Amino acid sequence: MTREDFVGVVKNAVAGLGFDQDAPMVTFPIDVFLIESDLTPVESGKQEFIDGLLDWKPVADTKGIRNAEMIDLDVDDYESAVVKTNNLFLSNLWADGLPIIPPTAEKIDWVLQGTDRPRDEQIGKFMPRGGIVTVETCAISLAMAGGRPEYLPVLLAAVETILHPEMDHDKWQSTSGMTIPVIVVNGPIAKDIRINSGFGLMGPNPQAPAGGTIGRAIRLMQQNVGGALPGTGTMAIFGAMRFTNAVIAEAEDMLPEGWEPHATEWHGIERGTNSVSVFVATGGSNIIRRGTGKETLEVEAEDSLRRVATYMKTANPHYIRGWTDGCAGAVIISPVVANQLAQLGWTKKKVREFLWEHTKVDKKTVIDSGLEQWIRASTDPVAQAADIDPWPISRRSDGIMLLVAGGAHPTHNFWLQGNALTVGKCLVETPSRWKGLLEQADRDIGCADDLCVI
């Protein structure tokens, strides 16, 4: 039994579990699923349920992985090839609405220079549809997104993390809520391949193009391999508002003394190691944290943290998903603010503890907002937290992520609200030809060093 508008999602889920996509379904309009609805149609459809259970036979008669064949297009020149490819991909729902680069055999081979792994190596199943992801799958999506070989190691690490069973990615692929996979990159590779950690890191920056391209490649795989086609495979009512997800780097070289990078602090990964960390967000809020200039630095610092906490302190059921072992979200503060706080004696731990204490939701609000029902309905041990007064947005203070990144300016903080069952991690493997790839990138798109820009 399913809603009429959820047929695509259910078919994806059935396929992802290894069953025939044409498994029997009895569909009903959304009215039946609303609170206090009339269930008479369900009773009258009883025979359909019986027929589906007793008489259905699968259409598929073979099993295995189907490798798609290359498509030949009759074109006159490069321009017509690009136009025809984009038209073909849009009409088959393989593109995302923005222009793509034709993933020719030559282009895919070029991108695959970014790894020593076999192109047919299987990484996992992209749920809920359950399409098989190989190294070549990642290269194809990266080529379509306009990526380069040196971007591939980070993309592979991010995809491996997303597909790990603990990430439970089939849920946020098909949900009706806004979900954005956020990939935080640590280690020297972030600068090597131009992933943004400074001004404009959440948006476009031609000086740091890698993050947006890698994120778009992930989005293309979410749709084409995982089946997250809006309105069919994902029921996100408002969508994720981004073609590129969020792939950002932490400003490690601007961390205050004593402040560890995110990968070290959260995952225990040694500083200077190339790695990715992945969590799911449901959107972001830009928060003015700077004072008017009439306060002392100490007062401004504490007032700003209280303002940030007011954005975080909400009776939002999304917090329940990551309450036990995930994260409530990520607060991004600029290097300028981080150093100001450090000079005043604030450590990362102290900042998180302050935010945690000031984001607790009082019992009356938990009850009046209906949050209590959501907590009780959870299958997680988090349900026991319903009796906590006030209710914290995460089980412990270290359930709040603190990242140092963004432009060197003190006015704003950024809050990425989480819907993160867990925070995944993966080390990044670079190929034997790595140095040559970076040298070629410098020749192709300019030196990655900041001095070259100046």
Beta strands, then each sheet from edge to edge (+ up, - down):
strand 1: 2-3
strand 2: 27-28
strand 3: 122-126
strand 4: 131-134
strand 5: 180-186
strand 6: 246-249
strand 7: 275-288
strand 8: 327-333
strand 9: 400-404
strand 10: 412-420
strand 11: 424-427
sheet 1: 1+ 2+
sheet 2: 3+ 4-
sheet 3: 6+ 5+ 7- 10+ 8- 9-
sheet 4: 6+ 5+ 7- 11+
end
